[in-house]
Amino acid sequence: MFCVGDKVVYPTHGAGVIEAIEEKRILGKKQLYYVMRTMAGNMTLMIPTDNSEKTGIRRLISRDEAKKVLEHFKNAAIEPDHSWNQRQRENMTKIKSGDIYKVIDVLKELMYRDRTKGLSTSERKLLNSAGQIAVSELVMSGVADKSDVECIMNDTIEELL
């Protein structure tokens, strides 16, 4: 169970803070909810506490783990091209997993593809989403500020070109 003030990550929205735990009556059923404010987009999410494991909400990675994630971004191989449909399915599955390393892989691949071949509209949305999720967690972990994280990522892609 999370507490008010805990830094957490919601798989499809990125990092944020539990601002409250509230009881709400929805469809006649009382239930406890985590009220989470996301870092990116300043969005508020209400996540049922008894369903939190299923949704994939998890604690924020540590600063040391964030350093490893950035190293992984620098060193991860770019996967060979698949068909657009297969790529989209695989990337969505990776993002929904909530695993920061899988999100970083998607981000690197789409950033590279964007600079070499261009992206479809849906892939561009996925690139933005993966970037928001990854950067928000890295920044909130305290490893670097947003502009530094983005510079590291952009420089890494530039070196591949």
SVG drawing of the C-alpha trace seen along z (x, -y; Angstrom):
<svg xmlns="http://www.w3.org/2000/svg" viewBox="-26 -22 54 30">
<polyline fill="none" stroke="black" stroke-width="0.4" points="0.0,0.0 1.2,-3.5 1.1,-6.5 0.4,-10.2 3.6,-11.7 5.0,-8.5 6.5,-9.0 5.1,-6.4 4.8,-5.6 1.6,-4.7 2.6,-2.8 0.8,-4.8 1.1,-8.3 4.5,-8.4 5.8,-9.5 3.9,-11.4 3.1,-11.8 0.2,-10.3 -1.5,-13.4 -4.3,-11.8 -6.1,-8.5 -9.9,-9.1 -13.0,-7.1 -15.4,-7.6 -18.8,-6.0 -19.1,-5.1 -22.0,-3.1 -23.2,-2.6 -19.9,-1.0 -17.6,-2.6 -13.9,-2.2 -10.6,-3.7 -8.6,-5.5 -5.1,-6.8 -5.2,-10.4 -2.0,-10.7 -0.8,-14.0 1.4,-13.3 4.6,-15.2 4.2,-15.6 0.9,-17.3 0.0,-17.9 -2.9,-15.4 -4.8,-13.9 -5.5,-10.2 -7.7,-8.2 -6.5,-4.6 -8.5,-2.1 -6.3,-0.9 -7.5,2.7 -6.7,2.8 -3.3,1.0 -1.2,4.1 -3.3,5.0 -2.9,1.4 0.8,1.7 1.4,-1.3 4.8,-1.0 7.3,-2.9 9.7,-5.3 13.1,-4.0 16.1,-5.2 18.6,-7.7 21.2,-4.9 18.7,-2.8 18.0,-5.9 21.7,-6.2 21.6,-2.6 18.5,-3.4 20.3,-6.2 23.3,-3.9 20.9,-1.3 19.5,-4.0 23.0,-4.8 23.9,-1.1 20.7,0.5 20.7,1.9 18.1,0.7 15.8,3.6 15.5,4.5 12.4,3.2 9.2,5.1 6.0,4.3 4.2,1.1 1.4,3.1 3.8,5.5 6.0,2.7 3.0,0.7 1.6,3.8 5.0,4.6 5.7,1.0 2.3,0.6 2.8,3.8 6.2,2.6 4.8,-0.8 1.8,0.8 4.2,3.1 5.4,0.2 9.0,1.5 11.2,-1.6 13.8,0.4 11.2,1.5 9.9,-2.1 13.4,-3.3 13.9,-0.8 10.7,-2.0 11.8,-5.6 15.2,-5.0 13.9,-3.0 11.2,-5.6 13.6,-8.5 16.1,-6.8 13.3,-5.9 12.0,-9.5 15.3,-10.9 16.1,-8.2 12.7,-7.4 10.0,-9.5 7.1,-8.3 3.4,-7.8 1.0,-9.9 0.3,-7.0 4.0,-6.3 4.7,-10.0 2.0,-9.9 3.7,-6.8 7.1,-8.6 5.7,-11.5 4.1,-9.2 7.2,-7.1 9.3,-10.3 6.9,-11.7 6.8,-8.5 10.6,-7.9 11.7,-11.5 9.2,-12.1 10.5,-9.1 14.2,-10.0 13.7,-13.6 11.7,-12.8 14.4,-10.2 16.8,-13.1 19.3,-11.8 19.2,-15.0 16.9,-17.8 14.6,-17.5 16.8,-19.4 19.9,-17.3 18.0,-14.0 16.7,-15.2 20.2,-16.3 21.7,-12.9 19.0,-11.1 19.3,-13.4 23.1,-13.2 22.9,-9.4 20.7,-9.3 22.9,-11.8 25.9,-9.5 24.0,-6.7 23.3,-8.7"/>
</svg>
